[in-house]
């Protein structure tokens, strides 16, 4: 089944754009095949340290900045940042490239306060409503992605986890809150045909493997009690890479993998080439994709790659190789008729299709700080070396010698130590240093910092955007 229309149609020509599953593909309710191709809006309603340059986890950063700026100016800055980070011009850019999907990662803290569980904050929907609506006007589907859950669903900073423990899986209280929140979200968007569906949990890491399948069943029942029509996009376990714990697929659900190629990481030495002692070329990249999507092909359900994409280091040779890797992945997805959303749309310059300009107010103000963070290696995604690596290496050796049977989470002793040392030990003092850089700033100053992320002030990666247009 070919799932890409011969030519995209304008929003006004689609009688009912609401999507449904049809075999291994997606169609509108009038039967028009649709292949979702787009981007994730990382760093927006779920902020991440490498995307906007701060250290540690989002809640710690926001709390520190609030103390420095005061409540009024804090709200002024972050509301403006959310407003300009994705606006009508951004939707128009994606549509001009023929892209038709935007994955919207959100943090539960926008909608609920830990001090008042189960009380929904209506104001938290302001920007989500705005972007869902403007994307629909441009013929772009949105997928609402709960990226940070109460208690944290995985070990990492991107679930706004201040520790290294995914406590969500062991606390029924957290699980009850997520079910309630999804009932509210589904009820709000149940009649919006430009919402492609709901991505209830980003990159779950249920180390027991016992909780996630039953919780997906519970979520599906709860969501469909208020919205029986929208598709569920369900991530695999252990950061959306493992599906062997699932039995028969849930009806009207797309199981989604994340397909980061090793050669695209900042620590890679080349493509084709060796990364982590493994030779990576297009054949190996396709083998990894086929392994991660085996469940979908076995069950005859659609394939959606929810995240993929290389990291750009600024080295012209490496960045050229990353461009080749991106083109190779897209060719593989096209051949296997996979839907996809690249990570990520906009950032300070590491992965974004659009990134901060080097002469922007934000870059001028925070450049020295971000350089220090990079020198220390205080984020694993974009700075795998740095001073932190010199601390981690002997600890890795010590643990291997003294505890040869130790199983570290999420994937290895190195990654476990990355969380503890880069994101916690170094991240916490750096959060205070980052926040202090806001001290003494006036209204015009904080607005100028936020406005640095407006599309007309940013730089576009034209080659990458054109490659996506052909993907």
C-alpha positions as CSV (number, residue, x, y, z in Angstrom):
1,X,0.0,0.0,0.0
2,X,1.4,3.4,-1.0
3,X,0.7,5.9,1.8
4,X,2.0,9.1,0.3
5,X,-0.5,11.1,-1.8
6,X,0.6,12.1,-5.2
7,X,0.3,15.7,-4.3
8,X,-0.5,17.4,-1.0
9,X,-3.9,19.0,-0.8
10,X,-4.7,22.3,0.9
11,X,-6.6,22.1,4.2
12,X,-9.7,23.4,2.6
13,X,-9.8,20.5,0.0
14,X,-9.8,17.7,2.6
15,X,-13.5,16.9,3.6
16,X,-12.5,15.1,6.9
17,X,-8.8,15.1,7.7
18,X,-9.2,13.0,10.8
19,X,-6.8,10.1,10.5
20,X,-7.4,6.4,11.1
21,X,-5.4,3.2,10.6
22,X,-5.8,1.3,7.4
23,X,-3.7,-1.8,7.4
24,X,-0.1,-0.8,7.6
25,X,-0.8,2.8,6.7
26,X,-2.9,5.8,7.7
27,X,-5.8,7.4,5.8
28,X,-8.2,10.2,6.3
29,X,-11.8,9.2,6.9
30,X,-12.5,9.8,3.2
31,X,-9.9,7.2,2.3
32,X,-7.0,9.4,1.3
33,X,-3.7,7.8,2.2
34,X,-1.5,10.0,4.4
35,X,2.2,9.4,5.3
36,X,3.2,11.6,8.3
37,X,6.4,13.4,7.7
38,X,7.5,16.2,10.0
39,X,9.4,17.3,13.1
40,X,9.3,17.3,16.9
41,X,9.0,20.6,18.7
42,X,11.5,19.9,21.4
43,X,12.5,22.6,23.8
44,X,9.1,24.3,23.7
45,X,6.4,23.1,26.2
46,X,9.0,20.6,27.4
47,X,12.3,22.3,27.7
48,X,15.6,20.4,27.4
49,X,19.1,21.6,28.4
50,X,20.9,21.0,25.1
51,X,18.0,22.7,23.1
52,X,18.0,26.1,24.8
53,X,21.4,26.0,26.5
54,X,20.6,25.7,30.2
55,X,21.9,23.0,32.5
56,X,20.2,20.2,34.5
57,X,16.5,19.6,34.3
58,X,13.7,22.0,33.4
59,X,11.9,22.4,36.8
60,X,15.2,23.1,38.6
61,X,16.1,25.7,36.0
62,X,12.7,27.4,36.0
63,X,12.7,27.6,39.8
64,X,16.1,29.2,39.9
65,X,15.3,31.7,37.2
66,X,12.0,32.6,39.0
67,X,13.9,33.4,42.2
68,X,16.2,35.8,40.3
69,X,13.6,37.5,38.0
70,X,10.6,37.6,40.3
71,X,7.2,36.2,39.3
72,X,6.1,38.9,36.9
73,X,9.3,39.1,34.8
74,X,9.6,35.3,35.0
75,X,6.2,34.9,33.4
76,X,7.0,37.7,30.9
77,X,10.1,35.9,29.7
78,X,8.7,32.4,29.5
79,X,5.4,33.4,27.9
80,X,7.3,35.3,25.2
81,X,9.7,32.4,24.6
82,X,6.7,30.0,24.2
83,X,5.0,32.5,21.8
84,X,8.0,33.1,19.5
85,X,9.5,29.6,19.6
86,X,6.7,28.4,17.3
87,X,4.5,30.9,15.5
88,X,2.7,31.1,12.2
89,X,5.8,31.7,10.2
90,X,7.3,28.4,11.6
91,X,4.2,26.5,10.5
92,X,4.4,28.1,7.1
93,X,8.0,27.1,6.7
94,X,7.2,23.4,7.5
95,X,4.2,23.5,5.1
96,X,6.4,25.0,2.3
97,X,8.7,22.0,2.6
98,X,5.7,19.6,2.2
99,X,5.9,18.5,5.8
100,X,2.5,17.6,7.3
101,X,3.1,16.7,11.0
102,X,4.4,18.3,14.2
103,X,4.9,16.3,17.3
104,X,4.3,18.5,20.4
105,X,6.2,17.4,23.5
106,X,4.6,18.8,26.7
107,X,5.5,18.7,30.4
108,X,2.8,17.8,32.8
109,X,3.7,20.8,35.0
110,X,2.0,23.1,32.5
111,X,-1.4,21.5,33.4
112,X,-1.0,20.4,37.0
113,X,0.9,21.5,40.1
114,X,2.5,18.8,42.3
115,X,1.1,20.7,45.3
116,X,-2.4,20.4,43.8
117,X,-2.6,17.0,42.1
118,X,-5.7,16.4,39.8
119,X,-6.4,20.1,39.7
120,X,-6.1,21.1,36.0
121,X,-4.5,24.5,35.2
122,X,-6.6,25.9,32.3
123,X,-3.9,28.5,31.5
124,X,-1.5,25.6,30.7
125,X,-3.4,24.9,27.5
126,X,-3.0,28.4,26.1
127,X,0.0,27.8,23.9
128,X,-0.9,24.2,23.1
129,X,-4.3,25.3,21.8
130,X,-2.6,28.0,19.8
131,X,-0.1,25.8,18.0
132,X,-2.6,23.0,17.3
133,X,-4.9,25.6,15.7
134,X,-2.3,27.3,13.6
135,X,-0.9,24.0,12.4
136,X,-4.3,22.9,11.3
137,X,-4.7,26.1,9.3
138,X,-1.5,25.2,7.4
139,X,-2.6,21.6,6.8
140,X,-0.2,20.2,9.4
141,X,-1.3,17.4,11.8
142,X,-0.2,17.6,15.4
143,X,0.6,14.7,17.7
144,X,0.3,15.6,21.4
145,X,3.2,13.9,23.3
146,X,3.4,13.8,27.1
147,X,7.1,14.0,27.4
148,X,7.5,14.5,31.1
149,X,5.2,12.6,33.5
150,X,4.9,13.1,37.3
151,X,7.5,10.9,39.0
152,X,9.5,10.7,35.7
153,X,8.9,7.8,33.3
154,X,12.6,7.4,32.6
155,X,16.0,8.2,34.0
156,X,16.9,11.2,32.0
157,X,16.8,15.0,32.0
158,X,14.3,15.1,29.2
159,X,11.6,13.7,31.4
160,X,12.4,16.6,33.8
161,X,13.9,14.1,36.2
162,X,16.1,15.7,38.9
163,X,17.3,12.2,40.0
164,X,18.3,9.0,38.1
165,X,15.2,7.0,39.2
166,X,12.0,6.6,37.1
167,X,9.6,6.6,40.0
168,X,6.5,6.8,37.9
169,X,6.4,3.0,37.5
170,X,6.3,2.3,41.3
171,X,3.8,4.9,42.5
172,X,0.1,4.4,41.6
173,X,-0.5,8.0,42.6
174,X,1.6,9.2,39.7
175,X,-0.1,6.8,37.3
176,X,-3.6,7.9,38.4
177,X,-2.7,11.5,37.7
178,X,-1.5,10.7,34.2
179,X,-4.7,8.8,33.4
180,X,-6.7,11.8,34.6
181,X,-4.6,14.2,32.6
182,X,-5.1,12.2,29.4
183,X,-8.8,12.1,30.0
184,X,-8.8,15.9,30.1
185,X,-6.5,16.3,27.1
186,X,-8.6,13.8,25.0
187,X,-11.8,15.5,25.9
188,X,-10.4,18.8,24.9
189,X,-9.2,17.7,21.4
190,X,-11.7,14.9,20.6
191,X,-13.4,17.0,17.9
192,X,-10.2,18.4,16.3
193,X,-9.5,16.5,13.1
194,X,-6.1,18.0,12.7
195,X,-4.9,16.3,15.8
196,X,-3.5,13.1,14.4
197,X,-3.5,11.5,17.9
198,X,-2.0,11.1,21.3
199,X,1.5,10.0,22.2
200,X,0.8,9.2,25.9
201,X,4.3,8.4,27.2
202,X,7.5,9.5,25.7
203,X,10.4,7.0,26.0
204,X,9.1,4.9,28.9
205,X,11.7,3.0,30.9
206,X,9.8,0.4,32.9
207,X,12.8,-1.6,34.1
208,X,10.5,-4.4,35.3
209,X,8.8,-4.7,32.0
210,X,5.6,-5.6,34.0
211,X,3.8,-2.3,34.4
212,X,3.9,-0.7,30.9
213,X,1.7,-3.1,28.9
214,X,-1.1,-3.1,31.5
215,X,-0.8,0.7,31.9
216,X,-1.2,1.2,28.1
217,X,-4.4,-0.9,28.3
218,X,-5.6,1.3,31.1
219,X,-4.8,4.5,29.3
220,X,-6.4,3.3,26.1
221,X,-9.7,2.5,27.9
222,X,-9.6,5.8,29.7
223,X,-8.9,7.9,26.6
224,X,-11.4,6.1,24.5
225,X,-14.1,6.6,27.0
226,X,-14.0,10.3,26.1
227,X,-12.5,10.1,22.6
228,X,-13.0,6.9,20.7
229,X,-11.6,8.1,17.4
230,X,-8.1,9.5,17.7
231,X,-5.1,7.3,17.1
232,X,-2.8,6.3,20.0
233,X,0.9,6.5,19.3
234,X,2.5,4.1,21.8
235,X,6.3,4.2,22.4
236,X,8.2,1.0,23.0
237,X,9.9,0.3,26.3
238,X,13.4,1.4,27.2
239,X,13.4,4.7,25.3
240,X,11.1,3.4,22.5
241,X,13.4,0.7,21.3
242,X,11.9,-2.5,22.7
243,X,8.5,-4.1,22.0
244,X,8.9,-7.7,23.1
245,X,6.8,-7.1,26.2
246,X,3.7,-6.4,24.1
247,X,1.2,-9.0,22.9
248,X,-1.4,-8.3,20.4
249,X,-1.6,-4.6,19.4
250,X,-4.2,-2.3,20.8
251,X,-6.8,-1.4,18.3
252,X,-6.3,1.9,16.3
253,X,-2.8,2.2,17.8
254,X,0.5,3.0,16.1
255,X,3.6,1.6,17.9
256,X,6.4,4.0,17.6
257,X,10.2,3.5,17.7
258,X,13.0,6.0,18.1
259,X,15.7,5.4,15.7
260,X,18.8,7.3,16.6
261,X,21.8,6.1,14.6
262,X,25.0,5.7,16.5
263,X,26.9,7.5,13.8
264,X,24.8,10.6,14.4
265,X,25.8,11.0,18.0
266,X,28.3,13.8,19.0
267,X,30.8,11.1,20.1
268,X,30.9,9.5,16.6
269,X,34.1,9.7,14.6
270,X,32.6,9.5,11.2
271,X,30.0,8.1,8.8
272,X,30.6,5.6,7.4
273,X,33.0,4.7,10.2
274,X,33.4,3.4,13.7
275,X,31.3,4.5,16.7
276,X,31.7,2.8,20.0
277,X,33.9,0.2,18.3
278,X,31.1,-0.7,15.8
279,X,31.3,-0.1,12.1
280,X,28.3,2.0,11.0
281,X,27.2,2.3,7.4
282,X,23.9,2.5,5.6
283,X,23.5,-1.3,5.8
284,X,23.9,-1.2,9.6
285,X,21.6,1.7,9.9
286,X,18.9,-0.2,8.1
287,X,19.5,-3.3,10.2
288,X,18.9,-1.3,13.3
289,X,15.7,0.2,11.9
290,X,14.4,-3.2,10.9
291,X,15.2,-4.6,14.4
292,X,13.4,-1.7,16.1
293,X,10.4,-2.1,13.9
294,X,10.1,-5.9,13.8
295,X,7.0,-5.8,16.1
296,X,5.2,-3.4,13.7
297,X,5.9,-5.6,10.7
298,X,5.0,-8.8,12.6
299,X,1.6,-7.3,13.6
300,X,0.9,-5.5,10.3
301,X,0.6,-2.1,12.0
302,X,1.9,1.2,10.7
303,X,5.5,2.3,11.4
304,X,6.1,5.7,12.9
305,X,9.7,6.8,13.8
306,X,8.9,9.3,16.5
307,X,12.5,10.5,16.8
308,X,15.7,10.3,14.8
309,X,18.3,12.8,13.6
310,X,22.0,13.5,13.9
311,X,23.9,15.9,16.1
312,X,25.8,18.7,14.4
313,X,29.2,19.6,15.9
314,X,30.2,22.5,13.7
315,X,33.0,20.5,12.1
316,X,32.3,20.8,8.4
317,X,33.4,17.3,7.6
318,X,31.4,15.7,10.4
319,X,28.3,17.9,9.6
320,X,28.6,16.8,5.9
321,X,28.6,13.2,7.0
322,X,25.6,13.9,9.2
323,X,23.8,15.2,6.2
324,X,24.6,12.0,4.3
325,X,23.3,9.9,7.3
326,X,20.1,11.9,7.4
327,X,19.5,11.3,3.6
328,X,20.2,7.6,4.1
329,X,17.7,7.3,6.9
330,X,15.0,9.1,5.0
331,X,15.6,6.8,2.0
332,X,15.2,3.8,4.3
333,X,12.0,5.2,5.8
334,X,10.6,6.0,2.3
335,X,11.3,2.5,1.0
336,X,9.6,0.9,4.1
337,X,6.7,3.5,4.0
338,X,7.5,4.6,7.5
339,X,6.0,7.8,9.0
340,X,8.5,10.0,10.8
341,X,9.1,13.1,12.8
342,X,12.7,14.3,13.1
343,X,14.2,15.6,16.4
344,X,14.2,18.5,16.6
345,X,12.8,21.6,14.9
346,X,14.6,24.5,16.7
347,X,17.5,24.9,19.1
348,X,20.7,26.7,19.9
349,X,22.6,24.9,17.2
350,X,23.1,21.3,18.0
351,X,20.3,19.4,16.2
352,X,17.7,21.9,15.0
353,X,16.5,22.4,11.5
354,X,16.4,26.0,12.6
355,X,18.8,27.4,15.2
356,X,19.8,30.4,17.1
357,X,21.9,33.0,15.2
358,X,25.4,33.5,16.6
359,X,24.9,37.3,16.9
360,X,21.5,37.0,18.7
361,X,20.8,38.6,22.0
362,X,20.5,35.2,23.6
363,X,23.8,33.9,22.2
364,X,25.7,37.1,23.2
365,X,24.3,36.9,26.7
366,X,24.8,33.1,27.3
367,X,27.7,32.2,24.9
368,X,30.4,32.1,27.6
369,X,28.2,30.1,29.9
370,X,27.3,27.6,27.2
371,X,31.0,27.3,26.4
372,X,31.8,26.5,30.0
373,X,29.0,23.9,30.1
374,X,30.5,22.3,27.0
375,X,34.0,22.5,28.4
376,X,32.8,20.7,31.6
377,X,30.8,18.2,29.5
378,X,27.8,18.9,31.6
379,X,25.3,17.5,29.2
380,X,25.6,14.0,27.7
381,X,23.8,14.7,24.4
382,X,25.9,17.4,23.0
383,X,29.1,17.4,25.1
384,X,30.2,13.7,25.6
385,X,33.8,14.8,26.3
386,X,34.9,17.6,28.6
387,X,36.1,17.5,32.2
388,X,33.2,15.2,33.1
389,X,34.7,12.4,30.9
390,X,37.9,12.6,32.9
391,X,35.9,12.0,36.1
392,X,33.8,9.2,34.6
393,X,36.5,7.1,33.0
394,X,38.2,6.0,36.3
395,X,34.9,5.4,37.9
396,X,33.9,3.1,35.1
397,X,37.1,1.2,35.6
398,X,36.6,1.0,39.3
399,X,33.0,-0.3,39.0
400,X,34.0,-2.8,36.4
401,X,36.7,-4.2,38.7
402,X,34.8,-4.1,42.0
403,X,31.3,-4.9,40.8
404,X,31.6,-7.0,37.6
405,X,28.0,-8.2,37.9
406,X,26.5,-4.7,38.4
407,X,23.7,-3.8,35.9
408,X,23.4,0.0,35.5
409,X,20.4,1.8,34.1
410,X,19.4,2.9,31.6
411,X,21.7,1.1,29.2
412,X,25.3,1.0,30.6
413,X,27.5,2.1,33.4
414,X,28.7,5.0,31.3
415,X,25.2,6.3,30.8
416,X,24.3,5.8,34.4
417,X,27.4,7.9,35.4
418,X,26.6,10.5,32.7
419,X,23.3,11.1,34.6
420,X,24.9,11.2,38.0
421,X,27.9,13.3,37.2
422,X,27.0,15.4,34.1
423,X,23.3,16.2,34.8
424,X,23.2,16.1,38.6
425,X,26.6,16.7,40.2
426,X,27.6,19.4,37.6
427,X,24.1,20.4,36.6
428,X,22.9,21.6,40.0
429,X,25.6,24.3,40.6
430,X,25.4,25.3,36.9
431,X,21.7,25.9,37.3
432,X,22.5,28.6,39.9
433,X,25.1,30.1,37.6
434,X,22.7,30.2,34.6
435,X,20.0,31.8,36.7
436,X,22.3,34.5,38.0
437,X,22.8,35.6,34.4
438,X,19.2,36.9,34.5
439,X,19.9,39.2,37.5
440,X,19.5,42.9,36.8
441,X,17.7,42.4,33.4
442,X,14.7,44.6,32.7
443,X,11.6,43.8,30.7
444,X,13.1,44.8,27.3
445,X,16.2,42.7,28.1
446,X,14.3,39.4,28.8
447,X,12.0,40.0,25.8
448,X,15.1,40.4,23.5
449,X,16.5,37.1,24.9
450,X,13.2,35.3,24.1
451,X,12.8,37.0,20.7
452,X,16.2,35.5,19.7
453,X,14.2,32.3,19.0
454,X,11.8,33.9,16.6
455,X,12.1,32.4,13.1
456,X,13.1,35.7,11.5
457,X,16.0,36.0,13.9
458,X,17.2,32.4,13.4
459,X,19.3,30.5,10.9
460,X,17.8,27.7,8.8
461,X,19.7,24.6,7.8
462,X,18.6,24.7,4.2
463,X,20.2,21.4,3.1
464,X,18.5,19.5,5.9
465,X,15.1,21.1,5.2
466,X,15.4,20.3,1.5
467,X,16.4,16.7,2.4
468,X,13.3,16.4,4.5
469,X,11.2,17.8,1.7
470,X,12.2,14.9,-0.5
471,X,11.9,12.3,2.3
